[in-house]
Amino acid sequence: MQITAAMVKALRDKTGVGMMECKKFLAEAGGDMERAVELLRKSGQARADRKGGRAAAEGVVLMETGDDGAIVMLEANCETDFVAKDGQFTDFCKKAARAALQHAPADIDALAQLDIGGASVEAARLELVSRIGENIQLRRFLRVQPAGERCGAYLHGTRIGVIVEMDGGDDGLARDVAMHIAASRPLCLSEDDAPAGALEREREILTAQAGQTGKPADIVARIVEGRLQKYLQEIALLKQPFVKDEDQSVGQLLKRHSATVRGFHRYEVGEGIEKKKENFAEEVMAQARSG
């Protein structure tokens, strides 16, 4: 039976095991999903299977830098802040980031197959899941080989990481801009780079709001454009007021130092992951009813 990408993804979603392992066990099971899960359990990955469906929205963002200036930024997730501070977890994350720095894997699945200390990253992850008892995932990473004159990197604790690629200026300026990005969450570099979908949605919302004022269409249009410019100041890096001196924009700051930002990357732990909201009172009541 042909093992499709959809089948592999379904097994990964179900178990939390890496794509390559899922494909292997699906092939061994002849495409039978439940049989593949059973084989995973028999292979010693049962605890990882049971933890795989639980939300892992805590964790760390960390960086590793190479002698050639390359930088890896990696986000790894776990279920609780307690484990995020555990030395075993952070040691595993650092080893995975160093492997990404050294070997430049194409994606997270390729990273999972790399060797760290005699075992693959994926095998080390599964062993850590079994030892700690939480769902642990390597969520994403990027490896930046600077194309410009310099890279600015900034870590806010272990929660937020930023890499900025810059021409001109100096290392201090690059770090200041990276710190600004950590604090201000720009979505794009300039208004020309603003996501078309986000701009269109914002324009529709602003038009609907301004339309309720009862003003003439030409006045409504001017109101919308004015508010849209304010929105761009909020999301475009070059238009944002610089956090250390709000009397100037980031674009003006860069111009004063004859510097140009080529691009930036920002990671924040758990962004976009839906966290489960526990209601212990309801849980106790449910247990009481079933008991």
C-alpha positions in Angstrom: 0.0 0.0 0.0 1.3 3.5 -0.8 2.1 5.6 2.2 0.9 9.1 1.5 2.1 12.4 3.0 -1.4 12.8 4.5 -1.2 9.5 6.3 2.2 10.3 7.7 1.0 13.7 8.9 -2.1 12.1 10.6 0.1 9.6 12.5 2.5 12.4 13.5 -0.5 14.5 14.8 -1.7 11.5 16.7 1.5 10.5 18.3 4.0 13.4 18.2 6.6 11.1 16.7 8.8 12.4 13.8 7.8 12.2 10.2 10.5 9.6 9.2 9.6 7.3 12.0 5.9 7.6 11.2 6.5 6.7 7.6 8.6 3.7 8.6 6.0 2.3 11.0 3.1 3.0 8.6 5.0 1.0 5.9 5.6 -1.8 8.4 1.9 -1.8 9.3 0.8 -1.8 5.7 -0.9 1.6 6.1 -3.0 0.5 9.1 -3.1 3.6 11.4 -4.0 1.8 14.6 -1.5 -1.0 13.9 1.2 1.7 13.3 0.4 3.2 16.7 0.6 -0.2 18.3 4.0 -0.8 16.7 5.2 2.5 17.9 4.3 1.6 21.4 6.0 -1.8 21.1 9.1 -0.1 19.9 9.5 1.8 23.2 7.8 5.0 22.1 4.6 4.4 24.0 5.0 7.3 26.5 5.8 9.7 23.7 2.6 8.5 22.0 0.5 9.3 25.1 2.1 12.7 25.6 2.0 13.7 21.9 -1.5 15.1 21.8 -1.1 17.4 24.8 -0.5 21.1 24.2 3.1 22.1 24.5 3.0 25.9 24.6 5.8 26.6 27.1 9.5 26.3 26.3 12.5 28.2 25.2 13.9 30.3 22.4 17.7 30.0 22.2 20.5 30.9 19.8 23.9 29.4 18.8 26.5 31.3 16.8 29.2 29.9 14.6 32.8 31.1 14.0 31.7 32.2 10.4 29.0 34.4 11.8 26.1 32.1 11.1 23.4 32.1 13.7 20.8 29.5 14.6 17.6 30.5 16.4 15.5 27.6 17.7 12.2 27.3 19.6 11.5 24.1 21.6 8.2 23.6 23.5 7.1 21.7 26.5 3.9 21.7 28.6 5.0 23.6 31.8 7.3 26.5 32.7 8.9 24.1 35.3 10.2 21.8 32.6 11.2 24.8 30.4 13.7 25.6 33.2 14.9 22.0 33.7 18.6 21.5 32.8 17.9 18.3 30.9 15.4 20.1 28.6 17.7 23.1 28.0 20.7 20.8 27.4 18.8 18.9 24.8 17.7 22.1 23.1 21.2 23.5 23.0 22.5 20.2 21.4 19.8 20.4 18.8 20.6 24.0 18.0 24.3 23.2 17.7 23.5 20.4 15.3 21.5 22.8 13.2 24.3 25.3 13.2 26.9 22.7 12.1 24.9 20.7 9.5 22.4 23.3 8.2 19.4 20.9 7.8 16.7 21.8 5.4 13.8 21.6 7.9 12.8 20.4 11.3 12.4 16.8 10.1 15.9 16.8 8.7 17.1 18.2 12.0 15.4 15.3 13.8 17.6 12.8 12.0 20.9 14.4 12.9 23.2 12.8 15.4 23.8 14.3 18.9 26.0 12.2 21.1 25.4 8.9 19.5 21.7 9.1 19.0 19.4 11.0 16.6 17.8 14.2 17.8 14.4 12.5 17.5 15.6 9.5 19.6 17.0 11.9 22.2 13.7 13.8 22.2 11.7 10.6 22.8 14.0 9.5 25.6 13.6 12.9 27.2 9.8 12.7 26.9 9.9 9.3 28.7 12.2 10.6 31.4 10.4 13.9 32.1 6.9 12.9 31.4 5.8 15.9 29.2 5.2 16.4 25.5 8.4 18.0 24.2 8.6 19.3 20.6 11.2 21.0 18.5 8.8 23.5 16.9 11.0 25.5 14.5 14.4 26.9 13.8 16.2 29.1 11.3 19.8 29.3 10.3 21.0 32.8 9.1 24.2 33.1 7.2 24.6 36.9 7.1 24.4 38.4 3.6 24.9 41.9 4.8 27.7 43.5 6.8 26.5 42.4 10.2 23.8 40.6 12.2 22.2 41.9 15.4 21.0 39.2 17.8 18.9 39.7 20.9 17.4 37.3 23.4 14.9 38.5 26.0 15.5 35.8 28.6 14.5 32.6 27.0 11.1 33.8 25.7 11.8 36.0 22.7 14.6 35.9 20.2 15.4 38.3 17.3 17.9 38.3 14.5 18.4 41.4 12.3 20.5 41.5 9.1 22.0 45.0 8.5 24.3 47.0 6.3 26.1 50.0 7.7 25.9 51.2 11.3 27.6 49.2 14.0 27.0 46.3 16.3 25.5 48.5 19.0 22.9 49.8 16.5 22.1 46.3 15.2 21.5 45.1 18.8 19.3 48.2 19.6 17.2 47.5 16.5 16.9 43.8 17.5 15.8 44.8 21.0 13.2 47.2 19.5 11.8 44.4 17.4 11.5 42.2 20.5 9.5 44.8 22.2 7.4 46.2 19.4 6.5 43.1 17.3 6.6 44.6 13.8 5.0 42.4 11.1 7.0 43.7 8.2 10.0 45.9 7.3 8.3 48.7 5.5 4.8 49.6 4.4 5.6 48.2 0.9 6.2 44.8 2.6 3.0 44.8 4.6 1.0 41.6 4.1 -1.7 42.3 1.5 -4.3 40.3 3.3 -3.7 42.1 6.6 -3.9 45.5 4.9 -7.1 44.6 3.1 -8.8 43.3 6.3 -7.8 46.4 8.2 -9.1 48.6 5.3 -12.4 46.8 5.4 -12.7 47.3 9.1 -11.8 50.9 9.0 -14.2 51.6 6.1 -17.0 50.0 8.0 -16.2 52.0 11.2 -15.9 55.3 9.3 -19.0 54.6 7.3 -21.1 54.6 10.5 -20.2 58.3 11.1 -22.6 59.4 8.3 -20.0 61.6 6.8 -19.7 62.1 3.0 -17.8 59.4 1.0 -14.8 61.7 0.3 -14.4 62.4 4.1 -14.8 58.7 4.9 -12.0 57.9 2.4 -9.7 60.4 4.0 -10.5 59.1 7.5 -9.7 55.5 6.3 -6.4 56.5 4.8 -5.4 58.4 7.9 -6.2 55.5 10.1 -4.5 53.1 7.7 -1.3 55.1 8.0 -1.5 54.9 11.7 -1.9 51.1 11.4 1.2 50.9 9.2 3.1 52.8 11.9 2.2 50.0 14.3 3.2 47.1 12.1 6.0 48.4 9.8 9.4 48.4 11.5 10.8 51.5 9.7 7.7 53.5 10.7 7.6 52.5 14.3 8.7 55.0 17.0 12.1 53.8 18.2 11.6 52.4 21.8 14.7 54.2 23.2 13.7 57.6 21.6 10.1 57.8 20.5 10.7 61.2 18.9 12.2 59.4 15.9 11.2 56.4 13.9 13.4 53.4 13.4 13.7 54.5 9.8 15.0 57.9 10.8 17.4 56.3 13.3 18.8 54.1 10.6 19.2 57.0 8.1 21.1 59.0 10.7 23.6 56.1 11.0 23.7 55.4 7.2 22.4 51.9 7.9 19.9 49.7 6.2 18.0 46.7 7.5 17.9 43.8 5.0 15.5 41.7 7.1 14.6 40.4 10.5 13.3 37.3 12.3 11.4 37.2 15.6 10.5 34.1 17.6 8.3 34.2 20.8 7.7 31.1 22.8 4.3 29.6 22.2 3.0 32.3 19.7 0.2 30.8 17.7 -0.2 27.7 19.9 -3.6 27.4 21.6 -3.1 26.8 25.3 -5.5 24.5 27.0 -7.4 26.3 29.8 -7.8 24.1 32.8 -11.0 24.2 34.8 -10.3 22.1 37.8 -13.8 22.6 39.3 -15.4 21.2 36.2 -12.8 18.3 36.2 -13.7 17.3 39.8 -17.4 17.5 39.0 -17.0 15.3 35.9 -15.1 12.7 38.0 -17.7 12.8 40.7 -20.5 12.3 38.1 -18.7 9.3 36.5 -17.8 7.8 39.9 
